[in-house]
């Protein structure tokens, strides 16, 4: 829910409904809330693994709030890679004709 709310603020900024200061406030709120959640006891090993990764990559989680030109997801990057892959498949191939062996 924390990430969704910060992404909503980012989207509202790009729609003109929010200003840059709102992004900074959203980041402060999100970090504060995330710290509260990270301090809770966790029993399941997969959840502990996710917590370790959040702690390890905490500076990267909210980059999109520091720099509004950076998207909150990697969807555009994935689409660009897929488009490049499709383009590679459509390259014209050199046809050297038929080789006849006598």
C-alpha positions as CSV (number, residue, x, y, z in Angstrom):
1,X,0.0,0.0,0.0
2,X,2.9,2.4,0.7
3,X,4.4,2.0,-2.8
4,X,0.9,2.3,-4.4
5,X,0.2,5.6,-2.6
6,X,3.6,7.0,-3.6
7,X,3.0,6.0,-7.2
8,X,-0.4,7.7,-7.0
9,X,1.3,10.9,-5.9
10,X,3.8,10.6,-8.7
11,X,0.9,10.1,-11.2
12,X,-1.0,13.1,-9.8
13,X,2.2,15.2,-10.1
14,X,2.4,14.3,-13.8
15,X,-1.3,15.1,-14.2
16,X,-0.6,18.6,-12.7
17,X,-2.6,18.0,-9.5
18,X,0.5,17.9,-7.3
19,X,3.7,19.9,-7.1
20,X,7.3,18.8,-6.5
21,X,7.1,19.5,-2.8
22,X,4.3,16.9,-2.6
23,X,6.7,14.3,-3.9
24,X,9.2,15.1,-1.1
25,X,6.4,14.9,1.5
26,X,5.2,11.6,0.0
27,X,8.8,10.2,0.3
28,X,9.2,11.3,3.9
29,X,5.8,9.7,4.8
30,X,6.7,6.5,2.9
31,X,10.1,6.1,4.5
32,X,8.7,6.7,8.0
33,X,5.9,4.2,7.4
34,X,8.2,1.7,5.9
35,X,10.5,1.9,8.9
36,X,7.6,1.3,11.2
37,X,6.7,-1.9,9.3
38,X,10.3,-3.1,9.0
39,X,10.7,-3.0,12.8
40,X,7.8,-5.5,13.3
41,X,8.7,-9.1,14.1
42,X,8.6,-11.4,11.1
43,X,8.4,-15.1,11.4
44,X,8.3,-16.3,7.8
45,X,11.7,-16.7,6.1
46,X,10.5,-15.4,2.7
47,X,9.1,-12.3,4.4
48,X,12.4,-11.8,6.2
49,X,14.2,-12.1,2.9
50,X,12.0,-9.4,1.4
51,X,12.7,-7.2,4.4
52,X,16.5,-7.6,3.9
53,X,16.1,-6.6,0.3
54,X,14.0,-3.6,1.1
55,X,16.7,-2.5,3.6
56,X,19.5,-3.2,1.2
57,X,17.9,-1.2,-1.7
58,X,16.1,1.4,0.3
59,X,17.8,4.3,-1.5
60,X,16.5,3.0,-4.9
61,X,12.9,2.4,-3.8
62,X,11.8,6.0,-4.0
63,X,14.1,7.4,-6.8
64,X,11.0,8.3,-8.8
65,X,10.0,10.8,-6.0
66,X,13.5,12.4,-6.1
67,X,13.5,12.7,-9.9
68,X,10.0,12.8,-11.4
69,X,11.5,12.0,-14.9
70,X,12.2,8.5,-13.5
71,X,9.2,6.2,-13.7
72,X,8.0,4.3,-10.6
73,X,8.0,1.0,-12.4
74,X,10.2,-0.6,-15.0
75,X,7.3,-1.2,-17.4
76,X,8.7,1.3,-20.1
77,X,12.1,-0.4,-19.9
78,X,10.6,-3.8,-20.4
79,X,8.5,-2.6,-23.3
80,X,11.6,-1.0,-25.0
81,X,13.5,-4.3,-24.6
82,X,10.6,-6.3,-26.1
83,X,10.2,-3.8,-29.0
84,X,14.0,-4.1,-29.7
85,X,13.6,-7.9,-29.7
86,X,10.7,-7.8,-32.1
87,X,12.7,-5.4,-34.3
88,X,15.7,-7.8,-34.3
89,X,13.4,-10.5,-35.5
90,X,12.1,-8.4,-38.4
91,X,15.6,-7.6,-39.8
92,X,15.8,-8.2,-43.5
93,X,17.9,-11.3,-44.2
94,X,20.4,-11.5,-47.0
95,X,19.2,-14.0,-49.6
96,X,22.2,-15.5,-51.4
97,X,20.0,-17.6,-53.6
98,X,20.0,-21.3,-54.1
99,X,23.3,-23.2,-54.2
100,X,23.4,-26.1,-56.6
101,X,26.0,-28.8,-55.9
102,X,27.1,-30.9,-59.0
